[in-house]
């Protein structure tokens, strides 16, 4: 059994260093493993007792030369804490990190009621947006958004993708391999929005301990 060790605000995975900014999320995705895995991810406890200040995260970054990329990805939507995300990205960039990626559900523009992608220019090299379907109704079924995000969520996510594809070096639309999803249609939508596409396998329970 792997012992889960704090701190959970940063955690290494493969050749990246991952940042766990918040547990707040505008959706409760049907494929999310945080409850089934009891908020742990491959031996790291990601359930935050409090949202860490940017200074604490920057201090925890350590020697970034050991990592190929920095990734904003925890059990929550990092863009809720846009200013902290930017501060950490600036610090990491100053320390010479080679690449910075944001994994997101794509609702930042709806959260902040403006296009936030320009804020990320020069700080984020790649945005990976978990869209999972090209159908708005199916999007709501899969992502189970909070009421405030249900009506405009799909269109907000696609507009975020379009803006990210235009302004950032790389934008990737991702989909978990779920039954009933029209993958060719989603690939076509990604292309239309100017992004590339990646199909991801569903996480398995045994991977919680990998």
WOJOCOR-V899317 format. One record per backbone hydrogen bond with DSSP energy under -0.5 kcal/mol. NH is the residue of the N-H (numbers start at 1). CO is the residue of the C=O. If there is no record, write none. Layout:
NH_CO, NH_CO
This chain:
5_3, 5_43, 11_18, 13_16, 16_13, 17_69, 18_11, 18_16, 19_71, 20_9, 20_18, 21_19, 28_143, 28_144, 30_142, 32_29, 37_33, 38_35, 39_34, 40_37, 41_44, 43_208, 44_41, 45_5, 46_39, 46_44, 48_46, 52_50, 56_53, 57_53, 58_54, 59_55, 60_56, 61_57, 61_58, 62_59, 64_62, 66_63, 67_64, 68_15, 69_15, 70_99, 71_17, 72_101, 73_19, 73_71, 74_76, 76_74, 77_24, 78_76, 80_77, 81_78, 82_79, 82_80, 85_81, 86_82, 87_83, 88_84, 89_85, 90_86, 91_87, 92_88, 93_89, 94_90, 95_91, 96_93, 97_92, 101_70, 102_126, 103_72, 103_101, 104_102, 104_128, 111_107, 112_108, 113_109, 114_109, 116_114, 119_116, 120_116, 120_117, 121_117, 121_118, 123_120, 124_120, 125_100, 126_100, 127_170, 128_102, 129_127, 129_172, 130_104, 130_128, 131_129, 131_174, 132_174, 136_134, 139_135, 140_136, 141_137, 142_138, 143_139, 144_140, 146_26, 149_146, 150_146, 150_147, 151_147, 153_149, 156_152, 157_153, 158_154, 159_155, 160_156, 161_157, 162_158, 163_159, 164_160, 165_161, 166_162, 167_163, 168_164, 170_125, 172_127, 173_196, 174_129, 174_172, 175_198, 177_200, 178_176, 181_178, 183_181, 186_182, 187_183, 188_184, 189_185, 190_186, 191_187, 192_188, 193_189, 194_190, 194_191, 195_190, 196_171, 198_173, 200_175, 207_204, 208_205, 209_206, 210_207
